[in-house]
């Protein structure tokens, strides 16, 4: 749910933006919930799970006109993607519904 939480602020957002926000030690990020930064592998796995659950959609830049247009990717295409750095991620309505039901950790849960 941490991924959905940061994506709701930047949706659609790049993988780099998601990583930066998750690992932000200020009031925006979730770095306080664990003693080490979120890793690329952890965030990849979380995104794949959220895509499979239809909580997050994935978009890629299209080579079709107009310039800089994007097209949604299928779950199968996302699972085959070797590099998430060129993709955009967005929270779906279902993802927002899941986020609304979530009870996130608070400052009292800090591990640092």
N, C-alpha and C positions, 0 to 999 in steps of 0.2 A: 504494500500500500504506500510505502514511501515514494515509490516511482510515480504513482498516480498523484500523490500529494504535490510533488514538485511540478509535474506536467500540467496540473490545473492552473498553474501560474504562467506557464510559457507555451501552452499548447497552441499550435504544434511546436515542438522543440527538438533540437538536435541531440544526439547522444552526448556530445561534449557538454551541452547545457545541463542535461539531466545529471551527469556525473558531478559537475561543478556545484549544482544546487544541493545534491545529496550530501556532498562532503563539506558544505559550507558550515563553519563553526559558529556563525551568527544566528540570528533569530529565524532565518529563512530555511536553513538546512537541517539535516537529520544526523549530522556527525556525532552529536552528543549521545546517541543511543548505543554506540559501540566504541570500543577502545582503539580500533584501527579504522582507516578510511574504507569506504565501500570500494570494492575492486571492479574492474571492467568485467570480469567473469560473473560476479554476483549480479551486476546490473544487467548484463546480457541475459542471464537466466531469468531474472525477474521480468524483464521485458517480454521474453518469449512466453512465459507463463501468462502474463497479462494479455498478450496478443491472442493466445490460444483460448483464453476465457472471454474474449471479445470485450475486454475492458480498455484496451489500447488499440488504436489503428496505426498502421505504418504507411508512410508515403515516401516516394522517391521522386527525384527530379526526372522529368520526362524529356526525351529527345524530340518529342513532337511539339509543333507550334501550339500556343505562343511560347516565346522564350521564358524560361524559369517556371514553367507550369509543372505541376506535380500530379502523380497518379497513385492511387491506393494500391498497396501490395496485398497479395493473398497470404494467408497463414503459411502455406507451403513455401512460397517464395521467401518469406521472412526467415523461416527455419533453415533455408538453404543459404541465406546471406552470410558470407564470411566476414563482412566488415559492416558494422552498423554506423560508421562515422559519416556516411553520406546520406543517411536516412533521417526522416522526420517522424516524430511520434506525437500522437494526439490522444487525449482522453475521449472515450466514447460516452454516450449517455449511460450505458450500463456501468462503465467505470466510475462515473460520477455517483451513480446509485450505490455502488459498493463503498465508495469513499464516504458518502453520507452516513453509512452504517458503521463506519470504523471508529474505534476508540483509540486514538493515537497515544503514544507515550508522552509524558509531560516532563517539564524541567526537573521534577522530583525523581524521575527515572534515570537521570544522568549517570553515565558510567565513567566519565572522564574525571 
